[in-house]
Amino acid sequence: MSDPRARPRRSSRRAAPDPARAAAYDVLAAVRNQDSYTNLVLPPLLRARGLTGRDAAFVTELVSGTVRRQGTYDAVIGACVSRPLPQVDAPVLDALRLGTHQVLAMRVPSHAAVGTTVDLVRARVGHGPSGFVNAVLRKVAAHDLSGWVRRVAPDPAADPVGFSSVAYSHPRWVVSALAEALGDASGELDTLLAADNEPPKVTLVARPGSSSVAELVAAGGTASPRSPYAVQLDSGDPGEVPAVAERRAGVQDEGSQLVAEALAGAALDGPDVRWLDVCAGPGGKAALLASLAGQRGARLLASERLAHRTALVAGATSSAGEGLLGVLTADGTRPAWRERAFDRVLVDAPCTGLGALRRRPEARWRRSAADLDRLVPLQRALLRSALDAVRPGGLVGYATCSPVLAETSGVVSAVLAERVDVQLEDAGPLFERLPGCPGPIPGTVQLWPHRHGTDAMFLALLRRS
Ligand SMILES: C[S@@+](CC[C@H](N)C(=O)[O-])C[C@H]1O[C@@H](n2cnc3c(N)ncnc32)[C@H](O)[C@@H]1O
């Protein structure tokens, strides 16, 4: 995206920073200082600064593109400075990354990208570093992005993981984990990494009984072929769609919609009236499940460990009506419910989130392989607890928004090995709209951004005998 707001730069050496670039810079600082996410910090900051329309779009692209491509840009900047990157002050590095994104990916003329970044640094950090930033960005502007990748990425023949890590801006361990998850399809790795760097369209969910695809299409969206409930927005603020503002519809990736639909749609003998969502926050799947439950006389209990996220679940499910049994704050590993009490149970487990990098680009820089040491035991405990909660003959859906094998097949295999009373069901036929989604164990499902255009959701369906 070029800068559509291009305006002549003032010649004064004390030019005030451009408001859009200053906003982008402040978002990066807030995300870094508060360990927050851009998609949480950006909208209120845009509102507070009165940035709308093309200005807001420019800031959004500047922030999210910079965060996405940080790995590539750091390699480029590292080649242009004489000290190790960790020794560059964080506020200066933020500005260098923003400037590099404008030069290499946004078609902002180099002189404008360099000049506005220098103004920004002078105003926000001080006069001293502005000269340094000027010198570095002029070096960055000497080559285009592919020229830089050729110069700074390792030789792909000698170090394919290192090459993909720099060229596609993912940490090495994430590249290796995604290659392993692709298995026989590891030839698709670079396509997957490239897809992670493409911002997805906003997808809405029409919750049956509360809103309809036709209503959301009439509000300006396009029906998606991937889910019977999905409508994509080309542009605009989803909060301005009346059904979303009234919480009769929501924002939800098609992959998440299909996971909820698959659990609700799997064949079940006997009673089918009590459903449980063990990890419900912030409530996207719970809201769809409660709507689907309400359509057929079932009711969902939505449970979540953190009280502030339970409040989000209550908001998301506020239009569910009869389909909602209640919303509860509870640790799913220490259940607040009786054993064998439910007919269908969802465990949408806390995970690395490496399947949703299109939407949460900074997750790749926040997570480490060590997180798996904490997450995997928790995921197993939650799955065990869900299996205790379901009645004989009932179904448990175990889902992650990560394709990392330790979190998907690793957890499912370990728990299956402990329980003779549990069998894996074939979930594949429940995803007939998305062919080519076999998971790492036969019967499980793995969706992929590059193949299906969804987040990389994993689902295993387990039946208790
Ligand atoms: C991947 S998110 C669930 C997303 C949710 N299903 C949705 O569609 O909006 C995982 C959730 O599990 C919650 N969680 C973590 N540990 C938990 C535990 N021991 N018991 C219950 N919930 C837990 C987290 O707070 C987080 O809200």
The ligand as an SDF file (V2000), in Angstrom:
LIG
                    3D

 27 29  0  0  0  0  0  0  0  0999 V2000
   -8.1920  -20.6910   22.6420 C   0  0  0  0  0  0  0  0  0  0  0  0
   -8.9910  -19.8270   23.8890 S   0  0  0  0  0  0  0  0  0  0  0  0
  -10.6630  -20.3130   23.6220 C   0  0  0  0  0  0  0  0  0  0  0  0
  -11.3280  -19.5310   22.5230 C   0  0  0  0  0  0  0  0  0  0  0  0
  -12.8380  -19.6480   22.5700 C   0  0  0  0  0  0  0  0  0  0  0  0
  -13.2680  -21.0090   22.5080 N   0  0  0  0  0  0  0  0  0  0  0  0
  -13.4950  -18.8820   21.4400 C   0  0  0  0  0  0  0  0  0  0  0  0
  -13.8470  -19.4500   20.4060 O   0  0  0  0  0  0  0  0  0  0  0  0
  -13.6670  -17.6640   21.5970 O   0  0  0  0  0  0  0  0  0  0  0  0
   -8.5960  -20.7430   25.3160 C   0  0  0  0  0  0  0  0  0  0  0  0
   -9.2700  -20.2260   26.5770 C   0  0  0  0  0  0  0  0  0  0  0  0
   -9.0040  -21.1710   27.6160 O   0  0  0  0  0  0  0  0  0  0  0  0
   -8.8970  -20.4710   28.8280 C   0  0  0  0  0  0  0  0  0  0  0  0
   -8.2320  -21.3500   29.8110 N   0  0  0  0  0  0  0  0  0  0  0  0
   -6.9240  -21.4870   30.0730 C   0  0  0  0  0  0  0  0  0  0  0  0
   -6.7420  -22.3910   31.0470 N   0  0  0  0  0  0  0  0  0  0  0  0
   -7.9660  -22.8410   31.4010 C   0  0  0  0  0  0  0  0  0  0  0  0
   -8.4330  -23.7690   32.3710 C   0  0  0  0  0  0  0  0  0  0  0  0
   -7.5890  -24.4320   33.1600 N   0  0  0  0  0  0  0  0  0  0  0  0
   -9.7460  -23.9770   32.4610 N   0  0  0  0  0  0  0  0  0  0  0  0
  -10.6200  -23.3110   31.6540 C   0  0  0  0  0  0  0  0  0  0  0  0
  -10.2360  -22.4150   30.7350 N   0  0  0  0  0  0  0  0  0  0  0  0
   -8.9190  -22.1790   30.6120 C   0  0  0  0  0  0  0  0  0  0  0  0
   -8.1050  -19.2260   28.4370 C   0  0  0  0  0  0  0  0  0  0  0  0
   -8.2760  -18.2210   29.4190 O   0  0  0  0  0  0  0  0  0  0  0  0
   -8.7360  -18.8890   27.0850 C   0  0  0  0  0  0  0  0  0  0  0  0
   -9.8030  -17.9980   27.2690 O   0  0  0  0  0  0  0  0  0  0  0  0
  1  2  1  0
  2  3  1  0
  2 10  1  0
  3  4  1  0
  4  5  1  0
  5  6  1  0
  5  7  1  0
  7  8  2  0
  7  9  1  0
 10 11  1  0
 11 12  1  0
 11 26  1  0
 12 13  1  0
 13 14  1  0
 13 24  1  0
 14 15  1  0
 14 23  1  0
 15 16  2  0
 16 17  1  0
 17 18  1  0
 17 23  2  0
 18 19  1  0
 18 20  2  0
 20 21  1  0
 21 22  2  0
 22 23  1  0
 24 25  1  0
 24 26  1  0
 26 27  1  0
M  CHG  2   2   1   9  -1
M  END
$$$$
